[in-house]
Amino acid sequence: MASEKVETVVANYVEMEREEEGDSKSSSAKSKLSKLFWHGGSVYDAWFSCASNQVAQVLLTLPYSFSQLGMLSGILFQLFYGLMGSWTAYLISVLYVEYRTRKEREKVDFRNHVIQWFEVLDGLLGKHWRNIGLFFNCTFLLFGSVIQLIACASNIYYINDNLDKRTWTYIFGACCATTVFIPSFHNYRIWSFLGLIMTTYTAWYLTIASLLHGQVEGVKHSGPATMVLYFTGATNILYTFGGHAVTVEIMHAMWKPQKFKLIYLMATIYVLTLTLPSASAVYWAFGDMLLNRSNALALLPRTGFRDAAVILMLIHQFITFGFACTPLYFVWEKFIGVHKTKSLLKRALTRLPVVIPIWFLAIIFPFFGPINSTVGSLLVSFTVYIIPALAHMITFASASSRENAVERPPKFVGGWAGLYSMNIFVVAWVFIVGFGFGGWASMVNFVHQINTFGIFTKCYQCPKHKV
């Protein structure tokens, strides 16, 4: 009897794969050009989306985190949180496939509906989990979009300081609002590809430029100096590798979403080849100077190469803004009942109100760098670490659910016992270190920024003669 149940699940699993493949073939027949640049759903598209979304403006703040943590801790935390983030992304993918397989057995049609994380929680665990997931996921993505907007203003200032950062925030808020016209993650194919090229260039520019610049006179590497700085830096790295709040939407855009399992890990490995050399080199060159310059570009001399890095990062931040905001657009569309409409213009117009609070919050709290740690400790810790681990344990708590699971634990983790042990460790570590110590430290630092610069500050960390 047990084997019959497993066979039924596998049959539905294959049907889901074929249906997605069929949809992909029909859409490609319509326009080869559209498929090449616009309509993506392959494993490679998912990899580009994950890697491009994971390392954006945070690339420029990791040297700042190294100045707070010290070189050794900075490297170890990147490796540790990179692996932990990949693990919880895997858990999210397992829960998505489990939810979708169950629903497709019930003949639910998802062809005009984008599955989201809170719906997975609702279908597997009920409305209370749905509400918790919806709150944390939407709040995190809201502030994730805010951070991208703040980063745009921070970066452009280093090639054009005729306008203050607040004015640049107004301008880029209007520019980023155009992401309402991008229907879904299917349509980020060319943008994800270009975005990763842009961050790759910037990372290696930071590395090479810092090494060629050499250490500044009297450079000091005193980190970690205080507990507050240490846990603030650690939480920024927690935030860095917690970019998988859009995992479900990226999976849903795939033709064969069950192939997602190792994609996030592969993306993380590539991202580490960018973040470790760049953060280490900048910190080696400038040391404690980074404590007062959260944007690494501020310390490097202006050259054509630096200007190119700034421009490329601006374009990439526009792309990442879209990545963070698109799930919010979907939630809003579902709330007001236009999610299944075929009119792109109607959907775009109804999405515009989502951008307004993001714009406003970026103007209130323009603290590029410290805001990352605050969001990381209070929101990322639950959204992409604690909730997925708990949800996975509860979903498969019964013997029957484990027996009929679509995705079983990999053998190298030690089966279900090993999987539960890892999940318990993730929950305990992130709650105590990430949310507890990290939340305390990041809030102390955030309040310090408010007391020093004030909310609605016109030009955060600008030279005094420019403010």
Salt bridges, closest charged atoms under 4 A:
GLU17 OE2 - LYS256 NZ 3.74
GLU20 OE2 - ARG100 NH2 2.20
GLU21 OE1 - LYS256 NZ 3.85
ASP45 OD2 - ARG189 NH2 2.57
GLU98 OE2 - ARG102 NE 3.10
GLU104 OE2 - ARG100 NE 2.90
GLU106 OE1 - LYS103 NZ 3.83
ASP109 OD2 - ARG111 NH2 2.81
GLU119 OE2 - HIS113 NE2 2.93
GLU119 OE1 - LYS334 NZ 3.02
ASP122 OD2 - ARG130 NH1 3.95
ASP161 OD2 - LYS466 NZ 3.45
ASP307 OD2 - ARG302 NE 3.16
GLU333 OE1 - HIS339 ND1 2.84
GLU333 OE1 - ARG347 NH2 3.10
GLU333 OE2 - ARG351 NE 2.57
GLU407 OE1 - LYS261 NZ 3.38
